[in-house]
Amino acid sequence: YNTKNIFTAGFIMSEKEYDKLYERLIYNLSTRTNLLTFSFTTVSAVLGLAIGLDNESVSPYLFLVPFFLIVPFTARIVYYRIVYAHICSFMITHFPDQMQYNIKAKRVDENQKRFHGVIAWLNNFEMTILAAGCAFIFYIKYCKTIEDFSLGVLLSCLVPLILIALVFAITMFGYKYMDHQNKYEARWLKLLKAEKENRT
């Protein structure tokens, strides 16, 4: 394999390693999309089955079962988002000639329309919306079963809210993607500077 020189003197990387990094970027994007698609399909199927069954025979708690899928998948999606920012920031700082779009896109961002913020929010909080949908159906079904107010009823009503808050908190951690990327870029540049000073 050939090597690629970057702007930092003395730094070289093999074509093989560069290609692996680029492939990981593609993998992270495709995996995130696949996880979202699988989540919506599976949760919709579970909810559809539960709604279609006889109301008296279906426990309201069945509508909370999708959270066992929603919570870990949300964490996985955010993880891939953070990893993408980490790798992308490395390639931007080390291979600026090959990452011109990513570099210039910071100066010409996508936020050109009035409702871009709303669209971006909906695009990033799909799992939170899915969680809210599950909780909403749970409350509709559960309220019909309440006869007397008790501590158990209170706890049952709090569980979906806690789960939604958890999904929301996990999503918020990776929501501001550019903040993560910029922080990683600053750290990569600091490392490059330190390595350059050590060589001189």
Phi and psi restraints in degrees (value plus and minus 20) as a CYANA .aco file:
   2 ASN   PHI     -99.8   -59.8
   2 ASN   PSI     150.7   190.7
   3 THR   PHI    -136.6   -96.6
   3 THR   PSI     138.1   178.1
   4 LYS   PHI    -137.6   -97.6
   4 LYS   PSI     103.9   143.9
   5 ASN   PHI    -107.4   -67.4
   5 ASN   PSI     123.7   163.7
   6 ILE   PHI    -138.2   -98.2
   6 ILE   PSI    -196.0  -156.0
   7 PHE   PHI     -88.5   -48.5
   7 PHE   PSI     -39.2     0.8
   8 THR   PHI    -104.5   -64.5
   8 THR   PSI     100.2   140.2
   9 ALA   PHI     -78.5   -38.5
   9 ALA   PSI     112.9   152.9
  10 GLY   PHI      69.5   109.5
  10 GLY   PSI     -26.7    13.3
  11 PHE   PHI    -115.1   -75.1
  11 PHE   PSI     104.8   144.8
  12 ILE   PHI    -155.3  -115.3
  12 ILE   PSI     132.2   172.2
  13 MET   PHI    -159.5  -119.5
  13 MET   PSI     121.3   161.3
  14 SER   PHI     -91.2   -51.2
  14 SER   PSI     133.7   173.7
  15 GLU   PHI     -77.2   -37.2
  15 GLU   PSI     -57.6   -17.6
  16 LYS   PHI     -82.9   -42.9
  16 LYS   PSI     -66.0   -26.0
  17 GLU   PHI     -87.9   -47.9
  17 GLU   PSI     -60.0   -20.0
  18 TYR   PHI     -80.8   -40.8
  18 TYR   PSI     -65.6   -25.6
  19 ASP   PHI     -83.8   -43.8
  19 ASP   PSI     -56.1   -16.1
  20 LYS   PHI     -85.0   -45.0
  20 LYS   PSI     -60.8   -20.8
  21 LEU   PHI     -83.1   -43.1
  21 LEU   PSI     -64.0   -24.0
  22 TYR   PHI     -84.6   -44.6
  22 TYR   PSI     -59.7   -19.7
  23 GLU   PHI     -84.3   -44.3
  23 GLU   PSI     -54.2   -14.2
  24 ARG   PHI     -87.1   -47.1
  24 ARG   PSI     -54.7   -14.7
  25 LEU   PHI     -82.1   -42.1
  25 LEU   PSI     -66.7   -26.7
  26 ILE   PHI     -83.6   -43.6
  26 ILE   PSI     -61.5   -21.5
  27 TYR   PHI     -81.8   -41.8
  27 TYR   PSI     -63.4   -23.4
  28 ASN   PHI     -82.6   -42.6
  28 ASN   PSI     -61.8   -21.8
  29 LEU   PHI     -84.3   -44.3
  29 LEU   PSI     -67.8   -27.8
  30 SER   PHI     -87.7   -47.7
  30 SER   PSI     -57.4   -17.4
  31 THR   PHI     -87.3   -47.3
  31 THR   PSI     -60.9   -20.9
  32 ARG   PHI     -79.7   -39.7
  32 ARG   PSI     -64.9   -24.9
  33 THR   PHI     -83.6   -43.6
  33 THR   PSI     -61.5   -21.5
  34 ASN   PHI     -85.7   -45.7
  34 ASN   PSI     -58.9   -18.9
  35 LEU   PHI     -84.4   -44.4
  35 LEU   PSI     -62.2   -22.2
  36 LEU   PHI     -83.9   -43.9
  36 LEU   PSI     -65.2   -25.2
  37 THR   PHI     -82.2   -42.2
  37 THR   PSI     -65.2   -25.2
  38 PHE   PHI     -83.7   -43.7
  38 PHE   PSI     -60.7   -20.7
  39 SER   PHI     -82.7   -42.7
  39 SER   PSI     -69.0   -29.0
  40 PHE   PHI     -84.6   -44.6
  40 PHE   PSI     -60.2   -20.2
  41 THR   PHI     -85.6   -45.6
  41 THR   PSI     -66.8   -26.8
  42 THR   PHI     -87.9   -47.9
  42 THR   PSI     -67.8   -27.8
  43 VAL   PHI     -83.9   -43.9
  43 VAL   PSI     -61.1   -21.1
  44 SER   PHI     -81.8   -41.8
  44 SER   PSI     -58.6   -18.6
  45 ALA   PHI     -86.4   -46.4
  45 ALA   PSI     -63.2   -23.2
  46 VAL   PHI     -83.8   -43.8
  46 VAL   PSI     -66.5   -26.5
  47 LEU   PHI     -85.8   -45.8
  47 LEU   PSI     -60.8   -20.8
  48 GLY   PHI     -82.5   -42.5
  48 GLY   PSI     -60.1   -20.1
  49 LEU   PHI     -85.9   -45.9
  49 LEU   PSI     -64.3   -24.3
  50 ALA   PHI     -85.6   -45.6
  50 ALA   PSI     -61.3   -21.3
  51 ILE   PHI     -87.4   -47.4
  51 ILE   PSI     -54.9   -14.9
  52 GLY   PHI     -94.5   -54.5
  52 GLY   PSI     -38.6     1.4
  53 LEU   PHI     -98.3   -58.3
  53 LEU   PSI     147.5   187.5
  54 ASP   PHI     -80.3   -40.3
  54 ASP   PSI     106.4   146.4
  55 ASN   PHI     -75.5   -35.5
  55 ASN   PSI     -59.3   -19.3
  56 GLU   PHI     -90.9   -50.9
  56 GLU   PSI     -43.8    -3.8
  57 SER   PHI    -113.9   -73.9
  57 SER   PSI     -26.1    13.9
  58 VAL   PHI    -124.6   -84.6
  58 VAL   PSI     102.3   142.3
  59 SER   PHI     -93.4   -53.4
  59 SER   PSI     118.3   158.3
  60 PRO   PHI     -78.3   -38.3
  60 PRO   PSI     -48.1    -8.1
  61 TYR   PHI     -87.5   -47.5
  61 TYR   PSI     -36.5     3.5
  62 LEU   PHI     -81.9   -41.9
  62 LEU   PSI     -48.8    -8.8
  63 PHE   PHI     -97.4   -57.4
  63 PHE   PSI     -25.6    14.4
  64 LEU   PHI    -116.7   -76.7
  64 LEU   PSI     -30.7     9.3
  65 VAL   PHI     -77.5   -37.5
  65 VAL   PSI     -59.4   -19.4
  66 PRO   PHI     -76.8   -36.8
  66 PRO   PSI     -39.7     0.3
  67 PHE   PHI     -85.0   -45.0
  67 PHE   PSI     -45.9    -5.9
  68 PHE   PHI     -85.0   -45.0
  68 PHE   PSI     -40.8    -0.8
  69 LEU   PHI    -117.1   -77.1
  69 LEU   PSI     -62.2   -22.2
  70 ILE   PHI     -83.8   -43.8
  70 ILE   PSI     -66.0   -26.0
  71 VAL   PHI     -83.6   -43.6
  71 VAL   PSI     -75.1   -35.1
  72 PRO   PHI     -85.8   -45.8
  72 PRO   PSI     -53.8   -13.8
  73 PHE   PHI     -89.1   -49.1
  73 PHE   PSI     -55.3   -15.3
  74 THR   PHI     -82.3   -42.3
  74 THR   PSI     -63.9   -23.9
  75 ALA   PHI     -82.3   -42.3
  75 ALA   PSI     -60.3   -20.3
  76 ARG   PHI     -86.5   -46.5
  76 ARG   PSI     -61.2   -21.2
  77 ILE   PHI     -83.5   -43.5
  77 ILE   PSI     -64.4   -24.4
  78 VAL   PHI     -85.4   -45.4
  78 VAL   PSI     -58.2   -18.2
  79 TYR   PHI     -79.6   -39.6
  79 TYR   PSI     -66.5   -26.5
  80 TYR   PHI     -84.5   -44.5
  80 TYR   PSI     -52.2   -12.2
  81 ARG   PHI     -86.3   -46.3
  81 ARG   PSI     -62.9   -22.9
  82 ILE   PHI     -87.9   -47.9
  82 ILE   PSI     -62.6   -22.6
  83 VAL   PHI     -82.2   -42.2
  83 VAL   PSI     -59.5   -19.5
  84 TYR   PHI     -80.6   -40.6
  84 TYR   PSI     -64.0   -24.0
  85 ALA   PHI     -83.3   -43.3
  85 ALA   PSI     -57.5   -17.5
  86 HIS   PHI     -85.8   -45.8
  86 HIS   PSI     -67.9   -27.9
  87 ILE   PHI     -89.3   -49.3
  87 ILE   PSI     -63.9   -23.9
  88 CYS   PHI     -81.7   -41.7
  88 CYS   PSI     -60.4   -20.4
  89 SER   PHI     -85.8   -45.8
  89 SER   PSI     -55.0   -15.0
  90 PHE   PHI     -84.1   -44.1
  90 PHE   PSI     -65.6   -25.6
  91 MET   PHI     -89.2   -49.2
  91 MET   PSI     -54.7   -14.7
  92 ILE   PHI     -85.2   -45.2
  92 ILE   PSI     -62.7   -22.7
  93 THR   PHI     -99.3   -59.3
  93 THR   PSI     -46.7    -6.7
  94 HIS   PHI    -120.7   -80.7
  94 HIS   PSI     -46.6    -6.6
  95 PHE   PHI    -151.8  -111.8
  95 PHE   PSI      41.1    81.1
  96 PRO   PHI     -79.9   -39.9
  96 PRO   PSI     -52.1   -12.1
  97 ASP   PHI     -85.9   -45.9
  97 ASP   PSI     -49.5    -9.5
  98 GLN   PHI    -112.8   -72.8
  98 GLN   PSI     -24.7    15.3
  99 MET   PHI    -144.0  -104.0
  99 MET   PSI      17.9    57.9
 100 GLN   PHI     -83.7   -43.7
 100 GLN   PSI     -57.7   -17.7
 101 TYR   PHI     -81.1   -41.1
 101 TYR   PSI     -68.5   -28.5
 102 ASN   PHI     -81.7   -41.7
 102 ASN   PSI     -56.1   -16.1
 103 ILE   PHI     -91.0   -51.0
 103 ILE   PSI     -68.4   -28.4
 104 LYS   PHI     -95.9   -55.9
 104 LYS   PSI     -42.4    -2.4
 105 ALA   PHI     -85.2   -45.2
 105 ALA   PSI     -41.2    -1.2
 106 LYS   PHI     -87.3   -47.3
 106 LYS   PSI     -49.1    -9.1
 107 ARG   PHI    -109.8   -69.8
 107 ARG   PSI     -44.4    -4.4
 108 VAL   PHI    -145.1  -105.1
 108 VAL   PSI      62.4   102.4
 109 ASP   PHI    -101.2   -61.2
 109 ASP   PSI     158.2   198.2
 110 GLU   PHI    -102.0   -62.0
 110 GLU   PSI     -31.8     8.2
 111 ASN   PHI     -96.9   -56.9
 111 ASN   PSI      53.9    93.9
 112 GLN   PHI    -131.8   -91.8
 112 GLN   PSI     -27.1    12.9
 113 LYS   PHI    -135.8   -95.8
 113 LYS   PSI     140.0   180.0
 114 ARG   PHI     -82.5   -42.5
 114 ARG   PSI     -60.4   -20.4
 115 PHE   PHI    -121.7   -81.7
 115 PHE   PSI       0.8    40.8
 116 HIS   PHI     -81.7   -41.7
 116 HIS   PSI     -59.3   -19.3
 117 GLY   PHI     -80.5   -40.5
 117 GLY   PSI     -61.2   -21.2
 118 VAL   PHI     -87.0   -47.0
 118 VAL   PSI     -63.9   -23.9
 119 ILE   PHI     -82.5   -42.5
 119 ILE   PSI     -63.2   -23.2
 120 ALA   PHI     -83.0   -43.0
 120 ALA   PSI     -60.3   -20.3
 121 TRP   PHI     -84.1   -44.1
 121 TRP   PSI     -67.1   -27.1
 122 LEU   PHI     -81.9   -41.9
 122 LEU   PSI     -55.9   -15.9
 123 ASN   PHI     -88.7   -48.7
 123 ASN   PSI     -47.2    -7.2
 124 ASN   PHI    -117.6   -77.6
 124 ASN   PSI     -39.1     0.9
 125 PHE   PHI    -132.4   -92.4
 125 PHE   PSI      14.3    54.3
 126 GLU   PHI     -78.8   -38.8
 126 GLU   PSI     -62.3   -22.3
 127 MET   PHI     -89.9   -49.9
 127 MET   PSI     -52.9   -12.9
 128 THR   PHI     -86.2   -46.2
 128 THR   PSI     -61.0   -21.0
 129 ILE   PHI     -84.2   -44.2
 129 ILE   PSI     -61.1   -21.1
 130 LEU   PHI     -82.7   -42.7
 130 LEU   PSI     -62.0   -22.0
 131 ALA   PHI     -83.9   -43.9
 131 ALA   PSI     -61.6   -21.6
 132 ALA   PHI     -83.1   -43.1
 132 ALA   PSI     -56.9   -16.9
 133 GLY   PHI     -83.6   -43.6
 133 GLY   PSI     -62.4   -22.4
 134 CYS   PHI     -83.6   -43.6
 134 CYS   PSI     -62.8   -22.8
 135 ALA   PHI     -85.3   -45.3
 135 ALA   PSI     -59.3   -19.3
 136 PHE   PHI     -80.6   -40.6
 136 PHE   PSI     -66.5   -26.5
 137 ILE   PHI     -86.5   -46.5
 137 ILE   PSI     -56.8   -16.8
 138 PHE   PHI     -79.4   -39.4
 138 PHE   PSI     -67.0   -27.0
 139 TYR   PHI     -82.9   -42.9
 139 TYR   PSI     -60.1   -20.1
 140 ILE   PHI     -80.4   -40.4
 140 ILE   PSI     -65.5   -25.5
 141 LYS   PHI     -92.5   -52.5
 141 LYS   PSI     -59.3   -19.3
 142 TYR   PHI     -91.6   -51.6
 142 TYR   PSI     -57.3   -17.3
 143 CYS   PHI     -79.8   -39.8
 143 CYS   PSI     -50.0   -10.0
 144 LYS   PHI     -91.5   -51.5
 144 LYS   PSI     -38.5     1.5
 145 THR   PHI    -116.9   -76.9
 145 THR   PSI     -28.5    11.5
 146 ILE   PHI     -97.3   -57.3
 146 ILE   PSI     105.4   145.4
 147 GLU   PHI    -128.6   -88.6
 147 GLU   PSI     -66.4   -26.4
 148 ASP   PHI    -153.5  -113.5
 148 ASP   PSI     124.0   164.0
 149 PHE   PHI     -95.1   -55.1
 149 PHE   PSI     115.1   155.1
 150 SER   PHI    -170.6  -130.6
 150 SER   PSI     155.1   195.1
 151 LEU   PHI     -82.4   -42.4
 151 LEU   PSI     -57.0   -17.0
 152 GLY   PHI     -82.9   -42.9
 152 GLY   PSI     -58.8   -18.8
 153 VAL   PHI     -85.6   -45.6
 153 VAL   PSI     -63.0   -23.0
 154 LEU   PHI     -80.6   -40.6
 154 LEU   PSI     -65.6   -25.6
 155 LEU   PHI     -84.2   -44.2
 155 LEU   PSI     -60.2   -20.2
 156 SER   PHI     -83.8   -43.8
 156 SER   PSI     -54.8   -14.8
 157 CYS   PHI     -95.2   -55.2
 157 CYS   PSI     -46.9    -6.9
 158 LEU   PHI    -100.3   -60.3
 158 LEU   PSI     -50.3   -10.3
 159 VAL   PHI     -75.7   -35.7
 159 VAL   PSI     -70.3   -30.3
 160 PRO   PHI     -80.8   -40.8
 160 PRO   PSI     -58.1   -18.1
 161 LEU   PHI     -84.3   -44.3
 161 LEU   PSI     -60.1   -20.1
 162 ILE   PHI     -84.8   -44.8
 162 ILE   PSI     -61.3   -21.3
 163 LEU   PHI     -86.9   -46.9
 163 LEU   PSI     -60.5   -20.5
 164 ILE   PHI     -83.5   -43.5
 164 ILE   PSI     -62.5   -22.5
 165 ALA   PHI     -81.7   -41.7
 165 ALA   PSI     -57.4   -17.4
 166 LEU   PHI     -85.8   -45.8
 166 LEU   PSI     -66.2   -26.2
 167 VAL   PHI     -82.0   -42.0
 167 VAL   PSI     -62.7   -22.7
 168 PHE   PHI     -83.3   -43.3
 168 PHE   PSI     -63.3   -23.3
 169 ALA   PHI     -83.9   -43.9
 169 ALA   PSI     -61.7   -21.7
 170 ILE   PHI     -83.6   -43.6
 170 ILE   PSI     -63.4   -23.4
 171 THR   PHI     -84.5   -44.5
 171 THR   PSI     -61.1   -21.1
 172 MET   PHI     -81.3   -41.3
 172 MET   PSI     -51.0   -11.0
 173 PHE   PHI     -80.2   -40.2
 173 PHE   PSI     -54.8   -14.8
 174 GLY   PHI    -130.5   -90.5
 174 GLY   PSI      -9.9    30.1
 175 TYR   PHI     -85.3   -45.3
 175 TYR   PSI     -72.3   -32.3
 176 LYS   PHI    -103.2   -63.2
 176 LYS   PSI      61.5   101.5
 177 TYR   PHI     -78.3   -38.3
 177 TYR   PSI     -65.3   -25.3
 178 MET   PHI     -84.8   -44.8
 178 MET   PSI     -49.7    -9.7
 179 ASP   PHI     -83.1   -43.1
 179 ASP   PSI     -63.3   -23.3
 180 HIS   PHI     -84.2   -44.2
 180 HIS   PSI     -65.5   -25.5
 181 GLN   PHI     -83.7   -43.7
 181 GLN   PSI     -63.8   -23.8
 182 ASN   PHI     -83.5   -43.5
 182 ASN   PSI     -58.8   -18.8
 183 LYS   PHI     -85.8   -45.8
 183 LYS   PSI     -62.2   -22.2
 184 TYR   PHI     -84.6   -44.6
 184 TYR   PSI     -60.4   -20.4
 185 GLU   PHI     -80.8   -40.8
 185 GLU   PSI     -63.1   -23.1
 186 ALA   PHI     -81.4   -41.4
 186 ALA   PSI     -59.1   -19.1
 187 ARG   PHI     -91.5   -51.5
 187 ARG   PSI     -58.6   -18.6
 188 TRP   PHI     -83.8   -43.8
 188 TRP   PSI     -64.1   -24.1
 189 LEU   PHI     -84.0   -44.0
 189 LEU   PSI     -57.5   -17.5
 190 LYS   PHI     -83.8   -43.8
 190 LYS   PSI     -60.9   -20.9
 191 LEU   PHI     -85.8   -45.8
 191 LEU   PSI     -63.4   -23.4
 192 LEU   PHI     -80.8   -40.8
 192 LEU   PSI     -61.2   -21.2
 193 LYS   PHI     -83.8   -43.8
 193 LYS   PSI     -62.2   -22.2
 194 ALA   PHI     -85.5   -45.5
 194 ALA   PSI     -61.0   -21.0
 195 GLU   PHI     -85.9   -45.9
 195 GLU   PSI     -58.8   -18.8
 196 LYS   PHI     -84.8   -44.8
 196 LYS   PSI     -60.8   -20.8
 197 GLU   PHI     -87.3   -47.3
 197 GLU   PSI     -53.3   -13.3
 198 ASN   PHI     -89.3   -49.3
 198 ASN   PSI     -46.4    -6.4
 199 ARG   PHI    -103.1   -63.1
 199 ARG   PSI     -37.4     2.6
